[in-house]
Amino acid sequence: MPADIGLIGLAVMGQNLALNLHDHGFGVVVHNRTPERTLEFLAGPAAGTTIAGADTIAELVSALAPPRRILLMVKAGPPVDAVLDALVPLLSPGDVVVDGGNSHYRDTDRRVAAVGARGIRFVGAGISGGEEGARHGPSIMPGGSFEAWPLIRPIFQAISAKAEDGAPCCEWIGTGGAGHYVKM
């Protein structure tokens, strides 16, 4: 059965977000550039879950239900561009890529335009709350390609922190790099 979301980058934030996604009933497939990290995560914190691992980015993409939703949790700057260079050629128009790292909002503006030119919906999402928030409910600030919002909204609002009235701490911020700008 295809997964609901792919996650690339298994440092502390990526691992905890993957577990949070799983806890909320989403099918998750994960990948890390170093395969050992993926194996350690699957045998350790993710042991006993249905989280799947992918040895390659191509394997991750093929494990996802279309339109594909992929969350990048990699270091800001050139590493995000390197992952996008490998990932985007494997995607189809209408797929969604979310950069959940601490990218500079101007980099997000550039990526929204570049990836969008290929028909891929790009979102820059500020994610606040540290490792504990990632595991149990972060504040999420998505911005970028608005057409992506209906596809990621149910997932992100489910895993986000909740206000006292139950409202999710996740709402669309705006176009371009707005999500990363607000986080900054």
C-alpha positions as CSV (number, residue, x, y, z in Angstrom):
1,M,0.0,0.0,0.0
2,P,1.5,3.4,-1.0
3,A,2.6,5.8,1.8
4,D,0.8,9.1,2.5
5,I,4.0,11.1,2.9
6,G,7.8,10.7,2.4
7,L,10.3,12.3,4.7
8,I,13.9,12.9,3.7
9,G,16.4,13.7,6.4
10,L,16.6,11.7,9.6
11,A,18.3,14.0,12.1
12,V,16.5,14.6,15.4
13,M,13.7,16.8,13.9
14,G,13.1,14.4,11.0
15,Q,13.0,11.3,13.2
16,N,10.5,12.9,15.6
17,L,8.3,14.3,12.8
18,A,8.2,10.8,11.2
19,L,7.1,9.3,14.5
20,N,4.5,12.0,15.0
21,L,3.1,11.4,11.5
22,H,2.9,7.7,12.2
23,D,1.2,8.3,15.5
24,H,-1.5,10.2,13.7
25,G,-2.2,7.4,11.3
26,F,-0.3,8.5,8.2
27,G,1.7,6.0,6.2
28,V,5.3,7.2,6.2
29,V,8.4,6.3,4.2
30,V,11.8,7.8,5.1
31,H,15.1,8.2,3.5
32,N,18.5,9.6,4.6
33,R,21.5,10.2,2.5
34,T,23.5,7.9,4.7
35,P,21.7,4.5,4.6
36,E,23.1,3.6,8.1
37,R,21.0,6.4,9.6
38,T,17.8,5.1,8.0
39,L,18.6,1.5,9.3
40,E,19.4,2.8,12.8
41,F,16.1,4.8,12.9
42,L,14.0,1.8,11.7
43,A,15.7,-0.6,14.2
44,G,15.6,2.0,17.1
45,P,13.0,4.7,17.6
46,A,10.8,3.4,14.7
47,A,10.9,-0.3,15.7
48,G,7.5,-1.8,15.9
49,T,5.9,0.9,13.7
50,T,4.8,0.7,10.1
51,I,7.3,3.4,9.0
52,A,9.1,2.1,5.9
53,G,12.7,2.9,4.8
54,A,13.9,3.7,1.3
55,D,17.5,3.2,0.3
56,T,17.3,5.8,-2.5
57,I,15.3,8.9,-3.3
58,A,13.8,7.1,-6.3
59,E,12.6,4.3,-4.0
60,L,11.0,6.8,-1.7
61,V,9.2,8.5,-4.6
62,S,7.9,5.1,-6.0
63,A,6.5,4.2,-2.5
64,L,4.2,7.3,-2.4
65,A,0.6,7.6,-3.5
66,P,0.1,10.4,-6.1
67,P,0.0,13.3,-5.8
68,R,3.2,12.7,-3.8
69,R,3.9,14.7,-0.7
70,I,7.5,14.9,0.4
71,L,8.8,16.6,3.5
72,L,12.5,17.7,3.4
73,M,14.2,17.9,6.8
74,V,17.7,18.6,5.6
75,K,20.2,21.4,6.5
76,A,19.3,24.7,5.0
77,G,21.3,26.1,2.0
78,P,23.1,24.0,-0.6
79,P,21.9,20.6,0.9
80,V,18.3,21.5,0.1
81,D,19.2,22.4,-3.5
82,A,21.2,19.1,-3.8
83,V,18.2,17.1,-2.6
84,L,15.9,19.0,-5.0
85,D,18.3,18.4,-7.9
86,A,18.0,14.6,-7.3
87,L,14.3,14.6,-6.3
88,V,12.5,16.9,-8.8
89,P,13.3,15.0,-12.0
90,L,11.5,12.0,-10.4
91,L,8.3,13.8,-9.6
92,S,5.2,14.6,-11.6
93,P,3.2,17.8,-12.0
94,G,1.0,18.3,-9.0
95,D,3.3,16.6,-6.5
96,V,4.3,18.6,-3.4
97,V,7.7,19.2,-1.9
98,V,7.8,20.8,1.6
99,D,11.1,22.2,2.9
100,G,10.6,22.0,6.7
101,G,14.1,23.2,7.6
102,N,15.3,26.6,8.5
103,S,15.8,27.9,5.0
104,H,16.2,31.6,4.3
105,Y,12.9,33.0,2.9
106,R,14.7,34.3,-0.2
107,D,15.9,30.8,-1.0
108,T,12.4,29.6,-0.6
109,D,11.1,32.3,-3.0
110,R,13.7,31.1,-5.6
111,R,12.7,27.4,-5.1
112,V,9.0,28.1,-5.3
113,A,9.6,29.7,-8.7
114,A,12.1,27.1,-10.0
115,V,10.3,24.0,-8.8
116,G,6.9,25.5,-9.8
117,A,8.1,26.0,-13.3
118,R,8.2,22.2,-13.5
119,G,4.6,21.9,-12.2
120,I,5.7,20.8,-8.8
121,R,4.1,22.6,-5.8
122,F,6.8,23.9,-3.4
123,V,6.2,24.9,0.2
124,G,8.6,26.4,2.7
125,A,7.3,25.5,6.2
126,G,8.7,27.0,9.4
127,I,8.5,24.3,12.1
128,S,8.8,25.5,15.7
129,G,9.0,23.6,18.9
130,G,12.3,21.8,18.7
131,E,12.6,18.0,19.1
132,E,9.8,17.8,21.7
133,G,7.4,19.8,19.4
134,A,8.3,17.7,16.4
135,R,7.5,14.6,18.3
136,H,4.3,15.7,20.0
137,G,3.0,18.8,18.2
138,P,5.0,21.7,16.6
139,S,3.8,25.0,15.4
140,I,3.9,24.8,11.6
141,M,4.0,27.9,9.3
142,P,3.6,26.8,5.6
143,G,3.9,29.2,2.7
144,G,4.7,29.0,-1.0
145,S,2.5,27.4,-3.6
146,F,-1.0,27.8,-2.3
147,E,-2.2,24.9,-4.6
148,A,-0.3,22.6,-2.2
149,W,-2.3,23.6,0.9
150,P,-5.3,21.4,0.4
151,L,-3.0,18.4,-0.1
152,I,-0.9,19.0,3.1
153,R,-3.4,20.7,5.3
154,P,-5.0,17.6,6.8
155,I,-1.5,16.1,7.6
156,F,0.1,19.2,9.0
157,Q,-2.9,20.3,11.1
158,A,-3.2,16.8,12.5
159,I,0.4,16.6,13.7
160,S,0.6,20.2,14.9
161,A,0.2,21.5,18.5
162,K,-3.3,22.5,19.4
163,A,-4.5,25.7,21.1
164,E,-6.7,25.4,24.2
165,D,-9.8,25.6,22.0
166,G,-8.5,22.7,19.9
167,A,-7.5,24.8,16.9
168,P,-4.4,23.5,15.2
169,C,-1.2,25.6,15.4
170,C,-0.8,25.4,11.7
171,E,-2.4,27.7,9.1
172,W,-1.4,28.9,5.6
173,I,0.9,31.9,5.9
174,G,1.2,33.2,2.3
175,T,3.0,32.9,-1.0
176,G,6.7,32.7,-1.7
177,G,8.9,32.4,1.3
178,A,6.2,33.7,3.8
179,G,6.3,30.6,6.0
180,H,10.1,30.7,6.5
181,Y,9.9,34.5,6.9
182,V,7.5,34.2,9.7
183,K,9.5,31.5,11.4
184,M,12.6,33.7,11.1
